[in-house]
């Protein structure tokens, strides 16, 4: 049943403060009190200084579903070990049977007349094109081999990137299902926790730190060996599952970014924008609960643009 929205208006508030003394959360600016909250449960905080109760939801589809994902054109999920498509009327169809129960990663990739959605779950790798799912095809070309299955898959500057434990495999630009065994890979010191591209680089976290990885050299040539410059931008590793891409955002220091990644590292929220510019978000007033893994979504609803994450 959908809940009724209830609004409570405040003169001003600055969000939750779970770091400082709760008796000192009222901040005065030119004599005007700005109130921080001690706790806010099941509410939305709006920029025009009002709080509203979150709306409820109605169950649309019961069943054992996992790894649910969508773009503007297709919604995919895993149901009882099968890769399925969920249609707009909530009916489903099986695209590929027996893909397994591992968590599936997806990525939209330009592919001729139709965009393809690449998918991988450490057990297999394939793509969905025009409603048809298939595994990536093998190749007999010299020095080339099919991309391996991995934990994650992303598209950046013409290539498909598959993450598998400590390694990143980078596809050819002209044939995105294969990579060159001589140079189409890169290794990190430990398992990769986050791999999130923006327009001019990739935010990567291993088990120790977060880096900004920028590709150099041409991506247009038939033979385009991927070369990168890597800069450390955060001394703490990302909580896996909390990295999320956002668009046209302003950081706490008032820097505007066309694309950025928000993530949790330790108990702190971070934003990483254009060119590797990275900032902590409100670390002096808010600590995220400790967790080993998480999940996240960027939600748009009315005037709300929210990064929502759960860690456990």
N, C-alpha and C positions, 0 to 999 in steps of 0.2 A: 504494500500500500504506500502511495506517495505521501510524504510528509508535507504539511503546510509550512510555507516559509514564514518565519517570524523574524522581524527586524528589531534590533535594539540599537538606538543611536547614541553615540558618545561624541563629546566635543572634539577630542583628539585621542589617539592611542598609537603606540609604536610597536605593536606585536607582543610576543611572549618574551619574558626575561626569566630564564631558569638558572642563571649564573649568579646574579647579584643578590644581596640582602633584600628580601621581599618587603621590608619596611622602607626601602629607598628606591622604589621603582617609579615614583612620580618625578619626572624631570620638568623643571621650570625653564621656559624660554621667554624672556621679557615679561615675566610675571604670569604667563599662561601655563597652566599645568598640562603636561603631556603624560598620559598614563600608560604604563606598560601592564600587560596582563601576566598573572601568575600561571594561569591554566586556561586553555580553550579547547573544548572537546566537541566534535561534531558541528563545527561552525565554520563559516567563511569570513575572512577579514577583508574588507573592501578598502580601496584607496580613498573613498570619500568619507571615511571615518564612521562606518556603521558595520555592525556584525549581523550576519543572517544565519539562521539554522540551515544546515545542508539538507537538500532534498533527498527523499528516499528513493528507492528503486524497486522495480517489479521484475521478478524472475521471468526471463524470456525463453530460456532453453535449459532444461535439466539434463544432467549426464556427466560423464567423466571426461571433461575437457581440460587440456593443458596447452601451454605454448600458443596461446591465442594471440594473433597479430593481424593488423590490417594496414593498408594504405588507402588512397582515395578510390581504388578500383576493386580490390579483392580482400576478403577476410579469410585467413587460414587458421587451422588449429590441428591438434592431435587428439584423436578420440579412439580409445582402446587400441593404441598402437598403429592406427591408420592416419595418414595425412588427409584432411578433409577441407572442403571449402564451405564456409557458412554464407548463404545467400542473404539478400536484403529482406526476404520474407521469413528468415530464420530457418528455412529448410537447409539440409546439408547434402553434399555429395562427396563420395570418396575419390580422391585424386591419385593416391598411391597406398597400397596395402603394406602392412608389416614393416613400417619404418622404425618401429621400436618406441620405447617409452622415454628415451633421453630428451632433455630439454632441447627444443628446436630453435635455431636462430634463422632470421629471414632478412633479406635486403632487396630493395627494388633496384634493378639495373637496366639502363637503356639497352634495347636489343632489337634494332631494326624497326619494323612497323609496329610491333607490340613491345611494351616493357616486359621484362622477365622478372620473376621473383626467385632469387637463389635461396636455397634452404640447406641447412646442414645441422647435424646433431652428434658429431664425433663418430657416428656409425656409417653414415652415407652423406653424399652431397648431390644435389640436383637442382632443377629449376622448373618453375611453372610458367608457361608461355601460352597466352590465349586460351587459358583454361585447361591445358594439358600438362601433366607433370611427367618429368623424365629425369633419369640420372645423367650426369655429365658423361659425355662420350670420350672414350680413349682415343689416343692419337699415336701415329707411327712416325711423326716428324722427328728429325734428329734433335737431340738435346731437350726435347719437350716431353711433358707428361701431364696427365689430368690433375687438376687441383685436388688435394686430399680432403677428406672430411675433417671438420674441425669443431671448435667450441663456439666460434663466432664467424660472421661474414659481413663485410662492408664493401662499399663502392667508393672509390676516390680517384679523381683525375684519370678516368679512362680504364682503370684496372679494378678487378675484384680482388679483395684481400681476405684470405682465410686464416683465422687464428687457430692454432692448435698447440695448446700448452705453452711452451716457451717460444714457439716459432710463428712467424707470419709468412704466408706464401702469397706471392704477388703475380697475378695473371698477366699475360700479354695484353697489350692494348687492343690489338686487332682480333684476337681470339680469346675471349674472356674465360673459357673453360679450361685452358691449359696454362702452364707456367714453364719457364726455362730453368732447367736443373742447374745451370751454371751460375745464375745470379738472381733468380726470381724468388728469393727468400731472405729473411732476416731473423736473427736469434736474439733474445733478451736473456738476462741473467737468471730470471725466475719466471714462473708461470704468469701469463698476461691476465690481469684482472679487469682491464677496461681498454677498449679500442674504439675510439669515436672520432671520425673525421669531421672537420669543418671545411670551409672553402679553401684555406691556404695551408692546411696541415692536419695532423692527426694527434689527438691527445691519447697517450698510451700509459697505462699503469701496469708495472709488474708487481711483485710482492713487496717491494721496498719503497718505490717512489713513483711520481707521475712525470712524464716527459712530453715535450712537444716535438713531434717528428715532422720535418718539412722535406718534401721531395724536391730534388734539384735535377736539372737536366731536362731534356726534351721528352715528352710523352707521345709525340706525334710520329716519331720514326718507327719503322717496322721493327728494328732492333733497338729497344729503349731500355737499357739496363737501369733499374731503379737505384738512385743514390740519394741518401738522406743526410740532413743535419739534425742532430738530436740535442735538445736542451732540457735540463731538469727544471721543472717549474713548481714542484711540491715535494717536500721531504717525507710525506706520508703516503702510504698506498691507499688506493680507492677501495671502499667497501664494494665488492662485486655486485653488480646489478643496479647500482645507483646512478650510473652515468646516463645523461639525457641531453639530447640536442635541443636548443631553443634558438629562436630567430628574432632579430631586431630588438635586442635587449640593451638595457643600460646597467652597468656594473655599479657597485657601491661607491666607487670613486668618480662616477658620472661619465665613464667611458662608454661610448656607444659601439655595439658590435653587431655586424650583420648576421653572424652565426656564432654560437657559443655552446659550451658544454657545462652543465651543472653536475656536481658529484658530491659524495660524502667521503671524507678521509678522516679516520679517527672519529672524533665527535664534532667535526667542523664541516660546514657546507662551503664549497668552493665554486667559483665560476671561472672558466677559461675561455677567452675570446680570441679575436683575430691576432695572428702573429705570436701566439703563445702567452699573451697577457693574462695573468692569473691573479685572482684576489680571493681572500677569505670573505665569507658573508656573515656579518653580525656575530663574529666569534666572541666578542666581548659581552654579549647578552644572551646568546642561545647556544646550547650544546645538544647535539643530536644524541639520542640514546645509543649506547655501545651495541654493536652488532657485527656478526661475521659475514652476513650476506644480506641482500636487499632486493627490492624491485622499485620501479619508478614509472611515472607517466607525466606528460605535460598536458594539462587540461585547460581548455578554453570553454567558458560558459558565461555568456553575457559580458559583463565588464571584467570578469575574472580571467586572469592568465596565471595558472598555478603550476609550479613544480611540486609534485606529490611523491613522497618516497616512504617506504616502510622498511625498517631494518630489524633484523632479529639475530 
